[in-house]
Amino acid sequence: MYNEEFKNKFLKERGPNGTMSALFKSVEEIEVQKNVDLCQMDISDIIKPIERYCGVRSVNIDNVLSGIKNYCLYCKSVGMTVNEDLIAGFEVDLSESMRRFMFQSPNELYTSMNSVFFLPEEETADSLYRAFLWCAYAGIPYSKRDAILRSRVENYDKNNNLLTINHQSYKLEEEARKDFLNIQSLSAFKYIHPLYTHTPYKQRFLSQYLFRGIENATKNNEGHITFNTVSASITKKMKKDESKVFRYKNIYMSGMFYRAYIAEKKGLKPDFTRYVLNETGVSVHPLKPGEGTSKKREEAQRYLRLAIRDYESWKKAFEL
């Protein structure tokens, strides 16, 4: 860390701050190149690492700008010269991160999957991982990831392309249909390898689970793949093409924003109340006469405002 002793003193006096510790590391290389501390840097020099650090969430912008302001004021209080523009605040554009970590449409998600996974028509085990990611796009919360993997064959309605999780049905995109038909009906997956002259099949675990894995390779004795297996397999696959990143929560948000955009084009107001309820457990319905607010409700309202900001950033990134 550049100017490490001083920065550690700041962190110690102002209390633990994960945001600032990570931010210091993200701008360290530029500080060393310029031989200038963060508090004296030009915004143009540090904006790119800051935008990468903020990722796709507006709340990260607020935390970073507040942290930089506090750090600059601290530096100023001990007699250091600082860039006043860092204290005043500046615009952070999430578009570049949005285009890498988020998806504009179901078609873009499908095309991006095809760059790292085998196609659904090839009937490999990759359909398990693709189907799991389609669950995110359909709006199934991350908190239900284990319930997804425990879903049974009968939970997928192939006629209507619906998946039922905990008595709630979710409409899947048409691009997801083939993957779900594969994991519902195939008794074995093809094993495609560039060194093989033929394509062997690997039998799947005998169970009623939709996400049943390869026999003798499924570590879960119940017969379905685990979240750790899915996560590790997706991470490994992403190394084939790092232009896009497949993270459940970001794909979830992409699907939510796409549906909001389609609704908005029809003249409807984007509705993120279900998302807020899933995240906070609190409804953001309009207050009834005489009904008071609470800290939990205020937090839910904050989540709603952030979702709207993130939605606008998503539209800006994809020029919608």
C-alpha positions, 0 to 999 in steps of 0.5 A: 500500500502506497504511503502505508504507515499513514493510511494504516493510521487513518484506518486505525483512527477512523475504525475498520473500513473494508471499502477504503482498505480495498480502494487503497489497494485498487489505486496503489499501482497508480499512486506508485507510478505517479508517486502521489497519494490518493488524496492529491490525485487527479480524478482522471487518473483514478476514475477507471480503478474506482469504476472497476471497484464499484462494479455494478451497484450504485451503493458502492459509488456512495460508499466509495465517494464518502470514503474518499471524502473522509480520507481527504478531509483527514489528510487536510486536517494534518496539513496535507495538500489535497485535491478539493475535487475529491472532497466535492465528489465526482461522477462514477460511470458503471457502464463498462462494468455493467456491460461485462457483468450484466446482460442486456437481454435473454438473447445476449445471455444465451449467446454468452453462455454459448461462448463458454458452455457446450450448446444445449443441442450437444446434450452434455452436463453443461445443461445443468449449469446453464439451467441453473443460471437461467433460474437466476434470470427468471427471478429466483432469488439467490437465497433459494439456490439450494431449493433450485438444486433440490427441485424434482423432475415434476417441478418443471412444466415443459408445456408452459416452460415453468419451474416451481420452487417452494410452491411459486412458479417462475416463467423461464425464457424460451432460450432456456427450454432446451437445457431444461428439457435435457436435465429433465429427460436425459438419462445420460450426458454426452462426454465431449473431449477433443482427444476422443474419436468417439463420444461416450455417454456418462450415466446420470444418478438415478433419482427424481431430482431435476439437477441430478448429476453424473453417476459416481461423480455426484458427491451429494448422496441424495443424487443432486449436484451441490451449489459448490459443484455448480459454482466451481464448474461455472468458474472453470468454464468462464476461463474460456472467455473472460469477456463476460462474467456469470454471477448469479446475483448479477444475472438475477438483476439483469433479468429483473431489469429486462422485464422492467424495461419491457414493461416500461416500453408498454407504458407500465412503471418498473416495479421492484417491490418483490426484489426489495421484499426478497432482500429485506423481508419488508414490503414497501407498500404505500403507508396507510393513514395513521401507519408509522414508518420504521427503521426496517421500512426505511431500509427497504425504501433505500433498497428500492431507491438503489434498485431504481438507480441501478436500473437507470445505470443498466439502461445507460450501459446498454443504450436503452 
